[in-house]
């Protein structure tokens, strides 16, 4: 009995410390993302970020190691935010309906996170190249699409093939439409809906099969 109290207190302290750390990390990434979006990559100095976030540069170096480490953290945070948006889509019993429902959520994630999007897909920070580990983790954030496509294959909707192959084709179609929309060439989601639907249709099992 007497030994459990210290462990409980220590556990509560460590949990609180971790929560505080996570909140500060999120705050720093949000500040860096906003600076990147509004003032460009030259604004991403450790001193500037520390000033905006109300902390010391030592804290930033401790968390991210370097400016490159901060850029990679932003890159991964962007994909993590996309993952959460996709995971928040209510599941459907019908896997093809579920796959269709994920499309608008992905577009919304891209358009609502412009700072992260610019870093993830438009090389907003010149010279930044994510590590192979970061690229692997980034792609893994979209694994929900692979899983739902696999369910569509099992249900007989989609021809048997590697789910990743279909997911990457769908991803490429979605990104093309979103890039045009972000550049002002498309005014709404109609082209996005059309190209993503067409991509899925290319892999559907023929009705007479």
C-alpha positions, 0 to 999 in steps of 0.5 A: 500500500505504501509503495503504490502511492509514490508510483501513482504520484510519479505516474501522474507527474510524468503524465502531466509532464508529457502532456505539457511537452506535447502541447508545447510541441504542437504549439511550436509546430503551429507557429512554424507552420503559420510563419511558413504560410504567411511569411515564407521559409526565410521566417523559420529561424529558431529565434523567430519561432521561439519569440512567437511561441514564447519559449527559448531557442534551447527548447526548440533545439532540444525538441527538434535538434536542428532546423532540418529536424523541425522541417521533418517534424512539420512534414510528419505532423501534416501527414498525422493530421491527414490520418486523423481526419481520415480515421474520423470518417464514420465507417460504413458496412459497405467498403465501397461506400466507405472508400467513397466517403474517404475522398471528400475527407482527404480533400478537406484535409488538404485545403484546410491545412495549407501550411502543412500541404505546401511542405508535404507536397510543394517543397515549400522549404527549399532544400528540405528532403524528408528522410526515408524513414519520414517518407515511410511514416508519411505513406503509412499515415494513409494506410487506411485507404489501403485497408479499405481497398483490401476490403473492397477486393475481399467483397468482390468490388475491385479486381484482385491486385495489390491494394497499394497499387490502387491507393497510389493511383487514387492518391495521384489523381486526387493530388492532381485535382487538388493542386489545380484547385489550390492554384485557382484553376478549379472552383469546386470539388467537381473535378476532384470527385470526377477523377477520383471516381474514374480512378476507382472505376478503372479497378472495379470488377466488371458487372458481368463477371 
